[in-house]
């Protein structure tokens, strides 16, 4: 019997030992498969190390694999969080600027509302010019996701309305917005400013 045949014969007779002659085809998973099949962890590990293959004990391998999965999950959560923060910056990054511009729009609207309704001549032209500025102002805000809240005549909603006072009313159900003292606004889906309103309540006679 030749040396090569003797070597193969010895390996076939050795129980629980993994054949590492084809080292390039081996990996820790295949070795663990041999371990499960033969039930001889020590022999497989010794054989793998003798052939130059690093084998991690099963318990350590499972711990490393679990750590790997947790790391992947953490990276995915971080990626999602960064994407969400980027989107929020695009949607709400100009929030403070808009807040400071709203009082300017309020004053322009108050100026038009205080003008005499029967104004004529140059005064009428001036009022109409201011009204055009207001419309341009509102359109510019809408292009950036700012929308007004239509509160007048609506049922009071504490999520978007702020009640400044109550007023008895026989014509409206209790909780109806009678007057809008200051218009409210949304920035996309976020409340930028609540509408400040006067709300109806029951009259003493109806109680």
C-alpha positions in Angstrom: 0.0 0.0 0.0 1.4 3.4 -1.0 1.9 6.3 1.5 -1.1 8.1 0.0 -3.4 5.1 0.3 -2.2 4.5 3.8 -3.0 8.1 4.7 -6.5 7.9 3.3 -7.0 4.6 5.1 -5.9 6.1 8.5 -8.2 9.1 8.1 -11.2 6.9 7.3 -10.6 4.8 10.4 -10.2 7.8 12.7 -13.6 8.5 14.3 -14.9 12.1 14.7 -12.1 13.7 12.7 -12.9 16.1 9.8 -11.0 15.5 6.6 -9.1 18.8 5.9 -7.2 17.6 2.8 -9.4 19.9 0.7 -8.9 23.0 2.9 -10.0 25.4 0.3 -13.5 23.9 0.4 -13.9 24.1 4.2 -15.5 26.8 6.3 -16.5 26.9 9.9 -20.1 26.0 9.1 -19.1 22.8 7.3 -16.9 21.9 10.2 -19.8 22.5 12.7 -21.9 20.2 10.5 -19.3 17.5 11.0 -19.4 18.2 14.7 -23.2 17.8 14.8 -22.9 14.6 12.8 -20.1 13.0 14.8 -20.7 14.5 18.2 -17.0 15.0 18.7 -16.3 18.7 19.1 -12.7 18.4 20.4 -11.6 16.1 17.6 -13.1 18.3 14.9 -11.6 21.4 16.4 -8.2 19.8 16.7 -8.3 18.6 13.1 -9.4 22.0 11.8 -6.6 23.7 13.6 -4.1 21.2 12.4 -5.1 22.0 8.8 -4.8 25.7 9.3 -8.6 26.4 9.6 -9.6 28.7 12.5 -12.7 27.3 14.2 -14.7 29.2 16.7 -16.5 27.2 19.4 -20.3 27.0 18.8 -21.3 29.1 21.8 -18.8 31.9 20.9 -19.9 31.7 17.3 -23.6 32.2 18.2 -22.7 35.1 20.5 -20.7 36.8 17.7 -23.5 36.1 15.3 -26.1 37.7 17.6 -23.8 40.7 18.2 -23.5 41.0 14.4 -27.3 41.0 14.0 -27.7 43.6 16.7 -25.1 45.8 15.0 -26.9 45.6 11.7 -30.2 46.6 13.4 -28.5 49.5 15.1 -27.0 50.7 11.8 -30.4 50.4 10.2 -32.1 52.4 13.0 -29.4 55.1 12.7 -29.9 55.3 9.0 -33.6 55.7 9.4 -33.2 58.3 12.1 -30.8 60.3 10.0 -33.2 60.2 7.0 -36.1 61.3 9.2 -34.0 64.2 10.6 -33.1 65.2 7.0 -36.7 65.2 5.9 -37.8 67.2 9.0 -35.1 69.7 8.3 -36.4 70.1 4.8 -40.0 70.5 6.0 -39.5 72.5 9.2 -36.1 74.1 8.9 -37.7 77.5 8.1 -40.2 77.4 10.9 -38.7 80.1 13.0 -38.5 82.5 10.0 -42.1 81.9 9.2 -43.1 82.6 12.9 -41.4 86.0 12.7 -43.1 86.8 9.4 -46.6 86.0 10.5 -47.0 89.2 12.7 -46.1 91.3 9.6 -48.9 89.6 7.6 -51.3 90.1 10.6 -50.6 93.9 10.6 -51.2 94.1 6.8 -54.5 92.4 7.2 -55.5 94.6 10.1 -54.7 97.7 8.0 -57.0 96.6 5.2 -59.7 95.6 7.7 -59.5 99.0 9.3 -59.9 100.9 6.0 -63.3 102.5 5.3 -65.4 100.2 3.1 -66.5 103.1 0.9 -63.0 104.4 0.3 -62.5 105.9 -3.2 -59.8 107.5 -5.3 -56.2 107.2 -4.1 -57.2 105.7 -0.8 -59.0 102.9 -2.6 -56.0 102.3 -4.9 -53.7 102.2 -1.8 -56.0 99.6 -0.1 -56.2 97.5 -3.2 -52.4 97.6 -3.5 -51.9 96.4 0.1 -54.4 93.6 -0.6 -52.4 92.5 -3.5 -49.3 92.4 -1.3 -51.2 90.3 1.2 -52.2 87.8 -1.5 -48.6 87.5 -2.7 -47.4 87.1 0.8 -49.9 84.3 1.4 -49.0 82.5 -1.9 -45.3 82.6 -1.0 -46.0 81.0 2.4 -48.2 78.4 0.8 -45.4 77.4 -1.5 -43.4 76.6 1.6 -46.1 74.5 3.2 -47.8 77.2 5.3 -51.6 77.1 5.3 -54.1 79.1 7.3 -56.7 77.7 9.6 -60.3 78.6 8.8 -61.7 79.1 12.2 -64.7 81.4 11.8 -67.9 79.5 12.2 -66.2 76.3 13.0 -66.7 74.2 16.1 -64.1 75.0 18.8 -61.2 72.6 18.6 -58.6 72.9 21.3 -56.0 71.3 19.1 -56.0 74.2 16.6 -58.0 77.0 18.4 -57.2 79.1 21.5 -60.2 80.6 23.2 -59.6 84.1 24.3 -63.1 84.6 25.7 -66.7 83.4 25.5 -69.8 85.3 24.3 -73.4 84.5 24.8 -75.2 83.7 21.6 -78.8 82.5 20.7 -78.0 82.1 17.0 -75.1 79.6 17.4 -74.6 76.4 19.3 -72.3 76.5 22.2 -68.7 76.2 21.3 -69.0 77.9 17.9 -66.2 80.3 16.9 -67.9 83.7 16.6 -64.8 85.9 16.0 -61.3 85.3 14.9 -58.9 87.7 16.7 -55.8 86.2 15.1 -55.5 83.7 12.3 -53.9 80.3 12.9 -51.5 78.5 10.7 -50.1 75.0 9.9 -46.6 74.3 8.6 -47.2 71.1 6.7 -48.7 68.7 9.4 -47.4 70.7 12.4 -49.4 73.4 14.2 -47.4 76.6 13.7 -49.8 78.9 15.6 -53.3 78.3 16.9 -56.2 80.5 15.9 -57.1 82.9 18.7 -60.9 83.1 18.8 -64.0 84.1 20.7 -66.4 81.2 21.3 -70.1 81.1 21.8 -71.8 79.9 25.0 -75.3 79.4 26.2 -77.3 82.5 27.1 -78.6 82.8 30.7 -82.2 82.5 29.4 -81.5 79.0 27.9 -80.2 77.6 31.2 
